[in-house]
Structures are given as structure tokens and as C-alpha cells.
Amino acid sequence: MSDPVRVAVVGGGYGSKVALPVYAELEEFQPVAAWSRRPERARELAEQAGLELGTADLDELLRFPGLEAVHIATPVVTHREFAGAVVDRGLHLLCEKPLADDLAAAREISTASRRAGVVAAVNYGRRFEETRRRLLQRGREVLGSPRLASVSLVFADHADPRSRPWTWVHDATLGGGRLQGYGVHDLDLLLELFPDVEAVAAATEVTVAQRIADDGELRPVSAEDTFAILLRFRGGGLGVVSFVATARHDRGDVVEIHGAEGTVRLDADGRLSWGRSGEELQVEGPLSSSPQEAFKHVARRFWASIREGAAPDPSLDEALRVQALFDAVRTADVERRWVRPERVAG
Ligand SMILES: NC(=O)c1ccc[n+]([C@@H]2O[C@H](COP(=O)([O-])OP(=O)(O)OC[C@H]3O[C@@H](n4cnc5c(N)ncnc54)[C@H](OP(=O)(O)O)[C@@H]3O)[C@@H](O)[C@H]2O)c1
């Protein structure tokens, strides 16, 4: 492998736990710089990963000599400004999901990246986890048109105000909430199989209203920890996407899709079942749901887009498709009615 891409990571959460270690492992990349909001944390990130620069100054990072690409992994409301600054400097962009906090902001990022002529991709990496990748493969083989598609996630990590500290994820004004955290991945998964959603209904709840902050004080939670989404596919069939972070008993992900021709089911232990009408279900697994392995696919494809002109995967058009649905879900929740998602190219 020749010619690694010199990449910087902006954000010390997912950015330091998944993105940086994967870039360091892959020969396609040379990680050179990291950004955190706090200078001391930025220096720590750089030291730990052996990078040339750790900074809290985004401009300094973007001016780093020889830098070619930037991975943005910061709160959702910051994506438009940060991603805009990246592409305006002619640097390639890998942005965390969701691309932005609404469709208009996501379109701005997409337009700016096209204008700059850079490669731009978005990390809807969960669909490349082995569990979900195989589910999509088998689903395409056996399902046919949708009858009922259900994705249900159950976690207990937010069940008490002290079980997880308050961060931007608990603040709706910073683009927090579990819809941005998990729901968009699950909408992306269903769109991969059934891209034509006619309308959505949705409800969100904050079921644990306060959370302990780093200073020991309880702070109010304004972003949902629980949601239920109902989708109506054009031409027939329903989808149900539900999530709770405050359950008393953890379970994980269960995906079950009934099509006109067959069935696929992913159990919480990573076992996949599938079959056509009239057949016994076949079973494989348990399969891996490693986020690192999933991100390797996204990162390698990002490299191939930069060096070989491959199409980014996931692309910004796919990000806009999810974003249109995400906007419709938000409107449906607030206005308590069925909403048709805006049609977007791609
Ligand atoms: N693809 C995936 O599977 C996946 C998984 C997890 C997260 N994500 C995405 O990654 C992005 C970041 O999420 P995360 O969980 O990594 O977040 P995080 O750990 O809470 O924070 C990430 C970075 O943002 C900084 N930050 C926190 N609050 C900020 C604010 N108000 N203004 C500016 N910067 C702020 C943090 O600063 P400090 O360094 O000072 O703490 C940190 O460097 C989101 O878009 C999220 O959806 C994606």
C-alpha cells in the first residue's frame, strides 16, 4: 500500500475511541493531528496516539502542513460550521452521523463540499457491522416487498440520573438525544432495504429528567432517551423503530423483518435467521457487531475515494436521505401527525 492519507481527527469521544485507533492501524492512513475543546485533552490525545499536533484551535489544525483529510466527531450542531471549515480549505471530509441537525444544514455541507471539489463521506458505519451487513445481504435475497419491519433497541445505561454523566447528548439545543445517537443508524438500515418511505409518525420522551454533571450537580435533560417511530412504506408495509436507554433490564438490538417472500431476524445475541416462504429458517452466528471493524470499511472506502476516485460509501446523498426522514420524524413528534419526508436526490 502506498501513499497513506494524512488525516486529523476532531473530537475526543468516538474520535479517540474508534476513529483514531483505526486510522493508526490501517496502512491507508497516517493520523497526524487531533482536536479537543480542551487544550490539555488535545495534547493528551496527541501524546497517546503519537501525533504531531494536539490542539483546541480548529484553525491551527486545518493549517497543519500536508494535512489532506479531516474526520469531524463533535456534537451534531457543530457539524455545519466545522465541516464547512474543512471543505472550504480544500480538505477531504469524513463527517459523523447525522450529517447535521436538520436537512437544510446537511444540504449546506453537501453543497459546500461539491463546490470545493473534495471527497465527502458520512459515517453511517453501523450498517457495516457484520450483524447488520449480513442482515442486509440476506434481506435482499429473501424478503421481497415489506410487510412489517421492526428495529428495537433496549439499553439500561441511562436508567438512573447517576448511571451516566450529563453531556451534550442530553441537551436538545446541541443536537443531542438518542435519535441522533442510534435512531438515524436504524433509519439508515431500513432505507437500505426499503428506500421509499411515504410517511412517518413519531413520539419521543425524556423518561429520566435529570442527570449528574461533572461538577456533581443535577442538570435537566432536554433530549429524548426514549422514542417510537412508525413508518408507512409507499406501495405497502409498515416499519417500527423503537428505542429505550432507561430500561431496568438491558437487552440490545433486535431486528425482525417480514417481507412478502420471506423473513430475516437478528437476535440480541448477534444470531441471524433467514428464510423464504415455505422454508425452515436458517441460522448463522453469533456474528460480530464491532464498531472498529465496521469503521475500517468506511475508512478504507474513504481512502479509495481520495486516491482512486471510488464513490464514497456511505455518501452524502445517503446522508441526506436519512436526514430528510429525521426531519420528518422531528416534525411528526412535535406536531403529533403523520408527515411525508421530503424527497432528496440519491
Ligand atoms: N458512527 C458511530 O457509530 C458513532 C458513535 C458515537 C458517536 N458518533 C457521533 O460522533 C459525534 C460526536 O459524538 P461523541 O459521542 O464522540 O461525543 P463526545 O464524546 O461527547 O464529544 C466529542 C467531542 O466534542 C467536544 N464537545 C463536547 N461538547 C461540545 C460543545 N458544546 N461544543 C463543541 N465541542 C464539544 C468534546 O470536547 P472534549 O474533548 O473537551 O470532551 C469532544 O472532543 C456525534 O455526531 C455522534 O453522533 C458516531
The ligand as an SDF file (V2000), in Angstrom:
LIG
                    3D

 48 52  0  0  0  0  0  0  0  0999 V2000
  -20.6860    6.4050   13.8810 N   0  0  0  0  0  0  0  0  0  0  0  0
  -20.9750    5.9860   15.1080 C   0  0  0  0  0  0  0  0  0  0  0  0
  -21.2890    4.8200   15.3340 O   0  0  0  0  0  0  0  0  0  0  0  0
  -20.9030    6.9860   16.2560 C   0  0  0  0  0  0  0  0  0  0  0  0
  -20.7710    6.5690   17.5950 C   0  0  0  0  0  0  0  0  0  0  0  0
  -20.7090    7.5490   18.5950 C   0  0  0  0  0  0  0  0  0  0  0  0
  -20.8100    8.8950   18.2680 C   0  0  0  0  0  0  0  0  0  0  0  0
  -20.9590    9.2470   16.9570 N   0  0  0  0  0  0  0  0  0  0  0  0
  -21.0880   10.6400   16.5420 C   0  0  0  0  0  0  0  0  0  0  0  0
  -19.8890   11.3500   16.8360 O   0  0  0  0  0  0  0  0  0  0  0  0
  -20.1900   12.7080   17.1280 C   0  0  0  0  0  0  0  0  0  0  0  0
  -19.6130   13.0210   18.4990 C   0  0  0  0  0  0  0  0  0  0  0  0
  -20.1610   12.1740   19.4750 O   0  0  0  0  0  0  0  0  0  0  0  0
  -19.3090   11.6830   20.7450 P   0  0  0  0  0  0  0  0  0  0  0  0
  -20.1430   10.6290   21.4050 O   0  0  0  0  0  0  0  0  0  0  0  0
  -17.9380   11.3470   20.3290 O   0  0  0  0  0  0  0  0  0  0  0  0
  -19.3390   12.9990   21.6270 O   0  0  0  0  0  0  0  0  0  0  0  0
  -18.4540   13.3960   22.9210 P   0  0  0  0  0  0  0  0  0  0  0  0
  -17.5480   12.2790   23.2980 O   0  0  0  0  0  0  0  0  0  0  0  0
  -19.3750   13.8670   23.9800 O   0  0  0  0  0  0  0  0  0  0  0  0
  -17.6450   14.6800   22.4150 O   0  0  0  0  0  0  0  0  0  0  0  0
  -16.8930   14.6660   21.2390 C   0  0  0  0  0  0  0  0  0  0  0  0
  -16.0660   15.9300   21.1670 C   0  0  0  0  0  0  0  0  0  0  0  0
  -16.8790   17.1030   21.1300 O   0  0  0  0  0  0  0  0  0  0  0  0
  -16.4400   18.0290   22.1150 C   0  0  0  0  0  0  0  0  0  0  0  0
  -17.5850   18.7800   22.6700 N   0  0  0  0  0  0  0  0  0  0  0  0
  -18.4260   18.4250   23.6660 C   0  0  0  0  0  0  0  0  0  0  0  0
  -19.3500   19.3880   23.8650 N   0  0  0  0  0  0  0  0  0  0  0  0
  -19.0730   20.3710   22.9730 C   0  0  0  0  0  0  0  0  0  0  0  0
  -19.6680   21.6050   22.6690 C   0  0  0  0  0  0  0  0  0  0  0  0
  -20.7300   22.0450   23.3590 N   0  0  0  0  0  0  0  0  0  0  0  0
  -19.1210   22.3510   21.6710 N   0  0  0  0  0  0  0  0  0  0  0  0
  -18.0470   21.9010   20.9840 C   0  0  0  0  0  0  0  0  0  0  0  0
  -17.4370   20.7330   21.2250 N   0  0  0  0  0  0  0  0  0  0  0  0
  -17.9530   19.9710   22.2000 C   0  0  0  0  0  0  0  0  0  0  0  0
  -15.7760   17.1750   23.1850 C   0  0  0  0  0  0  0  0  0  0  0  0
  -14.8550   18.0190   23.8630 O   0  0  0  0  0  0  0  0  0  0  0  0
  -13.8130   17.4790   24.9580 P   0  0  0  0  0  0  0  0  0  0  0  0
  -12.7320   16.8320   24.1630 O   0  0  0  0  0  0  0  0  0  0  0  0
  -13.3850   18.7110   25.6510 O   0  0  0  0  0  0  0  0  0  0  0  0
  -14.5680   16.4990   25.8160 O   0  0  0  0  0  0  0  0  0  0  0  0
  -15.1380   16.0940   22.3550 C   0  0  0  0  0  0  0  0  0  0  0  0
  -13.8710   16.4580   21.8660 O   0  0  0  0  0  0  0  0  0  0  0  0
  -21.7120   12.8350   17.0190 C   0  0  0  0  0  0  0  0  0  0  0  0
  -22.0700   13.2490   15.7200 O   0  0  0  0  0  0  0  0  0  0  0  0
  -22.1970   11.3970   17.2500 C   0  0  0  0  0  0  0  0  0  0  0  0
  -23.4590   11.1190   16.6500 O   0  0  0  0  0  0  0  0  0  0  0  0
  -20.9810    8.3180   15.9640 C   0  0  0  0  0  0  0  0  0  0  0  0
  1  2  1  0
  2  3  2  0
  2  4  1  0
  4  5  1  0
  4 48  2  0
  5  6  2  0
  6  7  1  0
  7  8  2  0
  8  9  1  0
  8 48  1  0
  9 10  1  0
  9 46  1  0
 10 11  1  0
 11 12  1  0
 11 44  1  0
 12 13  1  0
 13 14  1  0
 14 15  2  0
 14 16  1  0
 14 17  1  0
 17 18  1  0
 18 19  2  0
 18 20  1  0
 18 21  1  0
 21 22  1  0
 22 23  1  0
 23 24  1  0
 23 42  1  0
 24 25  1  0
 25 26  1  0
 25 36  1  0
 26 27  1  0
 26 35  1  0
 27 28  2  0
 28 29  1  0
 29 30  1  0
 29 35  2  0
 30 31  1  0
 30 32  2  0
 32 33  1  0
 33 34  2  0
 34 35  1  0
 36 37  1  0
 36 42  1  0
 37 38  1  0
 38 39  2  0
 38 40  1  0
 38 41  1  0
 42 43  1  0
 44 45  1  0
 44 46  1  0
 46 47  1  0
M  CHG  2   8   1  16  -1
M  END
$$$$
